[in-house]
Amino acid sequence: MKHEVNEQGGAVVVGFEGDVDLQSSPDARKIMLECVERKMPILIDLSKVEYIDSSGIASLVECLQTARKSGSDLVLVAVSESALRVLELARLDKVFTICDTIEDGLAKVG
């Protein structure tokens, strides 16, 4: 799994690429929780995630809960088809705010 973190439009944008699975989800979790500490809205770009398993989903849920507790917004953007399928199966597409593009996500948190 590769990742990229940058600031855009007053939000932290975290992009993941590859697989977010049992091996890589601890790193993904750490990266996202560090972003939550910035006390800024967070956009998680999943457009390049080819596979995500339950451990990756658990990391996303934990970060969403932590962000909400700290008063920050967390939005999933450009979610790949395979990642969206997993979110839908777990019915988490109803829990997360999901936007089609980074621009839409920025407008949502702005």
C-alpha distance (Angstrom), angle and dihedral (degrees) to the residues before:
residue distance angle dihedral
M1 . . .
K2 3.77 . .
H3 3.77 125.3 .
E4 3.77 141.3 -170.2
V5 3.81 128.6 -162.6
N6 3.78 124.4 -166.2
E7 3.77 140.3 147.6
Q8 3.77 120.0 -111.7
G9 3.79 130.1 169.5
G10 3.80 94.2 -12.4
A11 3.79 94.3 -49.8
V12 3.79 136.5 96.6
V13 3.80 110.9 -116.9
V14 3.80 115.7 -157.4
G15 3.78 116.2 -171.1
F16 3.78 122.6 -168.6
E17 3.79 125.9 -165.1
G18 3.79 129.9 -167.0
D19 3.79 124.8 4.6
V20 3.79 124.8 -8.7
D21 3.78 99.8 -162.5
L22 3.78 142.6 134.0
Q23 3.80 90.8 -64.1
S24 3.80 98.2 47.2
S25 3.81 103.6 28.1
P26 3.85 94.6 85.7
D27 3.82 88.2 58.9
A28 3.81 91.5 45.4
R29 3.81 89.9 49.5
K30 3.81 92.2 50.8
I31 3.82 92.1 48.4
M32 3.81 93.1 49.4
L33 3.82 94.3 45.5
E34 3.82 90.0 50.9
C35 3.80 87.6 54.2
V36 3.81 91.4 50.1
E37 3.81 88.1 56.7
R38 3.83 88.9 63.5
K39 3.83 88.5 70.8
M40 3.81 91.8 -135.0
P41 3.80 130.6 119.3
I42 3.81 110.9 -83.6
L43 3.78 127.9 -144.0
I44 3.80 116.3 -166.3
D45 3.80 109.7 -156.4
L46 3.80 109.2 -154.1
S47 3.81 97.1 169.3
K48 3.81 92.9 114.5
V49 3.80 98.1 40.7
E50 3.78 107.3 117.3
Y51 3.80 96.5 -178.2
I52 3.80 135.6 11.2
D53 3.80 124.7 -178.9
S54 3.79 133.5 -166.3
S55 3.81 92.7 -81.2
G56 3.81 90.1 55.6
I57 3.80 90.6 47.5
A58 3.82 89.9 49.1
S59 3.82 89.6 53.6
L60 3.81 90.4 51.8
V61 3.81 91.5 49.1
E62 3.81 92.4 48.4
C63 3.78 91.3 50.4
L64 3.81 91.4 47.8
Q65 3.81 90.4 52.7
T66 3.81 92.3 46.3
A67 3.81 91.9 48.0
R68 3.80 91.7 50.0
K69 3.81 91.4 49.6
S70 3.80 90.1 52.5
G71 3.80 92.3 47.0
S72 3.81 96.2 -109.3
D73 3.78 128.6 130.4
L74 3.80 120.6 -123.5
V75 3.80 118.7 -165.6
L76 3.79 130.4 178.5
V77 3.80 112.8 -137.8
A78 3.79 135.6 -168.5
V79 3.80 91.3 0.9
S80 3.81 112.1 -163.9
E81 3.79 117.8 -119.4
S82 3.81 93.2 -110.8
A83 3.82 93.7 49.0
L84 3.81 91.1 46.0
R85 3.80 90.5 53.5
V86 3.80 90.7 56.2
L87 3.82 91.8 46.9
E88 3.80 90.1 49.7
L89 3.81 93.0 48.4
A90 3.80 89.2 53.7
R91 3.83 89.3 43.2
L92 3.79 88.4 -124.1
D93 3.79 91.1 129.1
K94 3.83 82.7 81.5
V95 3.82 92.6 51.2
F96 3.81 101.0 46.1
T97 3.77 125.2 60.4
I98 3.80 103.5 -121.7
C99 3.81 122.9 -166.8
D100 3.79 128.8 -173.7
T101 3.82 96.3 -132.4
I102 3.78 140.9 19.0
E103 3.80 88.3 -112.6
D104 3.82 90.7 55.4
G105 3.80 89.5 48.2
L106 3.79 91.8 50.9
A107 3.80 90.0 50.6
K108 3.83 90.0 49.6
V109 3.82 94.1 53.2
G110 3.81 94.4 35.0
